[in-house]
Amino acid sequence: MQFNSFNPPIRTLMGPGPSDVHPRILEALSRPTIGHLDPEFINLMDEVKELLQYTFQTRNAMTMPVSAPGSAGMETCFANLVEPGDKVIVCRNGVFGGRMVENVERCGGSAVIVDDEWGSAIDPAKLQEALATNPDACIVAMVHAETSTGAQSDVATLVELAHQHDCLTIVDAVTSLGGTPVKVDEWNIDAIYSGTQKCLSCTPGIAPVSFSDKALDKVRNRKTKVQSWFMDLNLVMGYWGEGAKRAYHHTAPINALYALHEALIMLKNEGLENAWERHRTNHLALRAGLEAMGLEFVVNQNDRLPQLNAVTIPAGVDDADVRNRLLNEYNLEIGAGLGALAGKVWRIGLMGHSSRRENILLCVGALESILGDMGANINTGLALAATQKMF
Ligand SMILES: Cc1ncc(COP(=O)(O)O)c(C=O)c1O
């Protein structure tokens, strides 16, 4: 069999991630590889840490990229902070809260689950009640931006409640970082993780994390070894730690870190506040078009994430048929529903470099055209005008 180089089609990525990657970032990725202990690379590592501190809005010294995707950022937080026997309250309002429960159990902890409806934000009153009835809990975990539904929770309030009961906090910011405010120091978050492929608009495969000194105290004073050698921060700190004489821990994904460095520079140049505002206004334009068609949002307006728009699929319309036609006829990817929402919703992402006017117009026009062609029960002829009006 003859194998040929892989040349991917040029797609517009408007799903739940990965998002479109700017050519500047792709170009950075292709620069010559150097050694992971080369002094020039060490300088780049220091800059990546500083840029991540800006992005997370923190002075935490332990702010670094884990060499693996968002799920590894999640595991790094749980594996280091949860000791066997620890009781952890997990707020679950979608797929990723469910994965946190798995992580707690695999680390030997016991999970107290605080469930909320899929599509709703986490209810602080329910967390308050769980904290009161579980005074022996020592950690509270929550997803800031639930990618499976498009709901955003009030992390500042939830973290404050956890601290009133002497619990550390773990926050998932995979979909929120760079797209909506994430303020690690102001909100007093103890451990947080994200991913590169969403609103940072970088290539997938790296997980920025940040740990407060209080969280690191727990990691340093564990009674048992962290069960994952690769993720044990006590060891990783020898390579990424503050002022450390850098020593080999693993071979860093050199080129992927060039790309992350470039993505973070672009975000810093735009300014975090401007990026948040761009995501917000583009969401309003997309919303205007989708609602003019008659599509309904899963999440109520107050709890809605601007970068992840979950809308209900009109009755009688086949989910996969529409997504396949978008891909084949328009080179446009949107996301399917996950878990309990599979087959019932589409998830339209406006993350990072994907959050652009031309993408929104393409998406609204293509959806209207395909749904109209299929005879779906939607309003036709209004959506593009409604979108344009918002611009
Ligand atoms: C909220 C959330 N957490 C965790 C993850 C896992 O990230 P990754 O797919 O990069 O491992 C995702 C990915 O979509 C996510 O949306």
The ligand as a Gaussian input file, in Angstrom:
#p B3LYP/6-31G(d) Opt

LIG

0 1
 C      -15.061000      21.571000      30.332000
 C      -14.050000      20.598000      29.787000
 N      -13.238000      19.960000      30.622000
 C      -12.312000      19.086000      30.179000
 C      -12.174000      18.810000      28.831000
 C      -11.150000      17.822000      28.370000
 O      -10.186000      18.440000      27.559000
 P       -9.384000      17.617000      26.447000
 O      -10.377000      17.137000      25.451000
 O       -8.401000      18.614000      25.910000
 O       -8.707000      16.497000      27.141000
 C      -13.004000      19.459000      27.920000
 C      -12.905000      19.180000      26.474000
 O      -13.780000      19.481000      25.707000
 C      -13.962000      20.380000      28.407000
 O      -14.769000      21.020000      27.568000

